[in-house]
């Protein structure tokens, strides 16, 4: 929230929220391989009406595009940053007595950005850039283990095996950069003494490919 007197932000507890859904999971073994999958459907919604700062939301009550305004949250609106669908599939193969390999895929659907609590933000390419949500993504991870002795094991892991570029969160906010990347502090003429700003969707990037190896000692 933002104080109308001081202009500074502050925290306020929300009235009521609800998280409901279902989880499904299954696994089986076939010879030397174990395979399984898990799925989560999560509906996270606001259950109280509220009015919050929406200066970067195209659906705010601002007097003109690009100016400060507020948005109304209605019961049933989706909470930001919480994906509705989550899927994990894995397989573990004991190749030999000493060598084992495991692979898993993690996939998530997109989620609303902070600032788009009403779910009504739409980019116009001028005052508002970006869709106001994250894109769905999936990453694959690969692991291996090799028993050197009954008590010493060599392990390795590669996360995001295909170096997929993805984002884990998003936030609506103002920016001094245009859609082409040009820095312009005041890109539009004043409206009633206030200068409209360009607002964009900011993203939190996911981790790139990374690998590690180690030794595991069993006593």
C-alpha positions as CSV (number, residue, x, y, z in Angstrom):
1,X,0.0,0.0,0.0
2,X,1.1,3.6,-0.4
3,X,0.2,6.5,2.0
4,X,-1.7,9.4,0.4
5,X,-0.1,11.7,2.9
6,X,3.6,10.8,2.8
7,X,3.8,8.9,-0.5
8,X,5.7,6.1,1.2
9,X,4.7,2.4,1.0
10,X,3.5,0.4,4.0
11,X,2.3,-3.1,4.7
12,X,-1.4,-4.0,5.4
13,X,-2.9,-7.3,6.1
14,X,-5.4,-8.5,3.5
15,X,-8.8,-9.4,4.7
16,X,-9.4,-12.9,3.4
17,X,-7.7,-15.2,0.9
18,X,-8.2,-18.8,-0.2
19,X,-6.0,-21.5,-1.5
20,X,-7.6,-24.6,-2.7
21,X,-6.9,-27.3,-5.3
22,X,-5.8,-30.9,-5.6
23,X,-2.6,-32.9,-5.8
24,X,-2.0,-36.1,-7.7
25,X,1.0,-38.3,-7.7
26,X,2.0,-41.8,-8.8
27,X,5.2,-43.8,-9.2
28,X,6.1,-47.3,-10.3
29,X,9.1,-49.5,-10.8
30,X,9.9,-51.4,-14.0
31,X,13.1,-53.5,-13.8
32,X,16.0,-51.2,-12.9
33,X,13.9,-48.0,-13.5
34,X,11.6,-46.1,-11.2
35,X,9.4,-43.5,-12.9
36,X,6.8,-41.2,-11.4
37,X,4.9,-37.9,-11.8
38,X,3.2,-35.4,-9.6
39,X,0.6,-32.7,-10.5
40,X,-0.7,-29.8,-8.5
41,X,-3.7,-27.6,-9.3
42,X,-3.8,-24.6,-7.1
43,X,-6.4,-21.9,-7.0
44,X,-5.1,-19.0,-4.9
45,X,-7.6,-16.1,-4.8
46,X,-8.6,-13.0,-2.9
47,X,-11.8,-13.3,-1.0
48,X,-12.2,-9.7,0.2
49,X,-12.7,-6.5,-1.7
50,X,-9.8,-4.1,-1.5
51,X,-8.4,-1.0,-3.2
52,X,-4.6,-0.9,-3.8
53,X,-2.0,1.2,-5.6
54,X,-2.3,0.5,-9.4
55,X,-0.1,3.2,-10.9
56,X,1.5,0.8,-13.3
57,X,-1.7,-1.1,-14.2
58,X,-3.4,0.0,-17.4
59,X,-6.8,-0.7,-15.8
60,X,-6.3,1.7,-12.9
61,X,-8.6,4.7,-12.3
62,X,-5.8,7.2,-13.4
63,X,-7.0,10.4,-15.0
64,X,-4.9,9.7,-18.0
65,X,-2.6,6.8,-19.1
66,X,0.7,6.7,-17.4
67,X,-0.4,8.6,-14.3
68,X,-0.9,7.3,-10.8
69,X,-4.1,5.5,-9.9
70,X,-5.6,2.7,-7.9
71,X,-7.2,-0.7,-8.8
72,X,-10.0,-2.6,-7.2
73,X,-9.5,-6.1,-6.1
74,X,-12.7,-8.2,-6.1
75,X,-13.4,-11.6,-4.4
76,X,-12.2,-14.3,-6.8
77,X,-9.3,-12.4,-8.3
78,X,-6.2,-14.5,-8.6
79,X,-3.3,-13.8,-6.2
80,X,-0.1,-12.8,-8.0
81,X,3.1,-14.9,-8.3
82,X,1.3,-18.2,-7.6
83,X,1.2,-20.5,-10.7
84,X,-2.1,-22.4,-11.1
85,X,-0.5,-25.6,-12.6
86,X,2.6,-27.4,-11.5
87,X,3.9,-30.6,-12.9
88,X,6.9,-32.8,-12.1
89,X,8.0,-35.9,-13.9
90,X,11.0,-38.0,-12.9
91,X,12.8,-41.2,-13.8
92,X,15.6,-43.0,-11.9
93,X,17.6,-45.7,-13.7
94,X,20.1,-48.0,-12.1
95,X,22.3,-48.6,-15.2
96,X,24.7,-51.0,-13.5
97,X,25.4,-52.0,-9.9
98,X,27.6,-49.0,-9.5
99,X,26.1,-46.4,-11.9
100,X,22.8,-44.7,-11.5
101,X,21.2,-41.8,-13.5
102,X,18.1,-39.7,-12.6
103,X,16.3,-37.1,-14.7
104,X,13.4,-34.9,-13.8
105,X,11.2,-32.3,-15.6
106,X,9.6,-29.4,-13.6
107,X,6.9,-27.4,-15.4
108,X,4.9,-24.4,-14.1
109,X,2.2,-22.3,-15.7
110,X,2.4,-18.5,-15.9
111,X,1.4,-16.3,-12.9
112,X,0.1,-12.8,-12.5
113,X,2.6,-10.0,-11.8
114,X,2.6,-8.0,-8.6
115,X,0.6,-4.9,-9.4
116,X,-1.9,-6.9,-11.6
117,X,-4.0,-8.2,-8.7
118,X,-7.1,-7.4,-10.7
119,X,-5.9,-9.4,-13.7
120,X,-7.0,-6.6,-16.0
121,X,-3.7,-5.1,-17.1
122,X,-3.1,-4.9,-20.9
123,X,-0.1,-3.5,-22.6
124,X,-0.6,-0.8,-25.2
125,X,3.0,-0.5,-26.3
126,X,3.2,3.2,-25.4
127,X,2.4,3.9,-21.8
128,X,2.4,0.2,-20.7
129,X,4.9,-2.4,-21.8
130,X,4.8,-6.1,-21.1
131,X,1.9,-8.5,-20.5
132,X,1.6,-8.2,-16.7
133,X,2.3,-11.9,-16.1
134,X,5.0,-14.6,-16.5
135,X,5.2,-17.2,-19.2
136,X,4.8,-20.9,-18.6
137,X,8.2,-22.7,-18.5
138,X,9.7,-26.1,-18.0
139,X,13.3,-27.1,-17.1
140,X,15.0,-30.5,-17.1
141,X,17.6,-31.6,-14.5
142,X,20.0,-34.5,-14.8
143,X,21.9,-36.3,-12.0
144,X,24.3,-39.2,-11.9
145,X,26.0,-41.3,-9.1
146,X,28.8,-43.8,-9.3
147,X,29.8,-46.0,-6.4
148,X,33.6,-46.2,-6.2
149,X,33.5,-48.4,-3.2
150,X,30.7,-49.6,-0.9
151,X,31.3,-46.5,1.3
152,X,32.4,-43.9,-1.3
153,X,30.2,-42.5,-4.1
154,X,30.9,-39.9,-6.8
155,X,27.8,-37.7,-7.5
156,X,27.0,-35.1,-10.1
157,X,24.1,-32.8,-11.0
158,X,23.2,-30.5,-13.9
159,X,20.3,-28.2,-13.4
160,X,18.5,-26.6,-16.3
161,X,20.2,-29.0,-18.6
162,X,19.1,-27.2,-21.8
163,X,19.9,-23.7,-20.4
164,X,16.3,-22.7,-21.0
165,X,15.6,-19.0,-20.4
166,X,12.6,-18.4,-18.1
167,X,11.2,-16.1,-15.4
168,X,10.0,-17.0,-12.0
169,X,8.2,-13.7,-11.0
170,X,7.1,-10.4,-12.4
171,X,6.3,-6.9,-11.1
172,X,4.6,-3.9,-12.7
173,X,6.6,-0.7,-12.3
174,X,7.6,2.6,-13.9
175,X,10.6,2.9,-16.1
176,X,12.6,5.6,-17.8
177,X,13.3,3.4,-20.8
178,X,11.1,3.2,-24.0
179,X,10.1,0.0,-25.8
180,X,13.3,0.4,-27.9
181,X,15.6,0.8,-24.9
182,X,16.1,4.6,-25.1
183,X,16.4,6.5,-21.9
184,X,13.8,9.2,-21.7
185,X,13.0,10.6,-18.2
186,X,9.8,12.5,-19.3
187,X,8.6,10.9,-22.5
188,X,5.1,12.6,-22.6
189,X,3.8,16.1,-22.1
190,X,2.3,17.1,-18.8
191,X,-1.4,16.3,-18.0
192,X,-2.8,18.6,-15.3
193,X,0.7,19.4,-14.1
194,X,1.7,15.8,-13.9
195,X,4.0,14.0,-16.3
196,X,2.8,10.5,-17.4
197,X,5.5,7.8,-17.2
198,X,6.2,4.6,-19.1
199,X,5.3,1.5,-17.1
200,X,6.7,-1.9,-17.8
201,X,6.7,-5.5,-16.6
202,X,9.9,-6.3,-14.7
203,X,10.9,-10.0,-14.5
204,X,13.0,-12.1,-12.1
205,X,15.1,-14.4,-14.3
206,X,15.4,-18.1,-13.6
207,X,18.7,-19.7,-12.9
208,X,20.8,-20.6,-16.0
209,X,22.4,-24.0,-16.5
210,X,24.7,-25.0,-13.6
211,X,26.5,-28.1,-12.6
212,X,28.3,-29.5,-9.6
213,X,30.1,-32.7,-8.6
214,X,31.0,-34.1,-5.2
215,X,31.8,-37.2,-3.1
216,X,29.5,-38.9,-0.7
217,X,30.9,-40.9,2.2
218,X,28.8,-43.5,4.0
219,X,30.0,-44.5,7.5
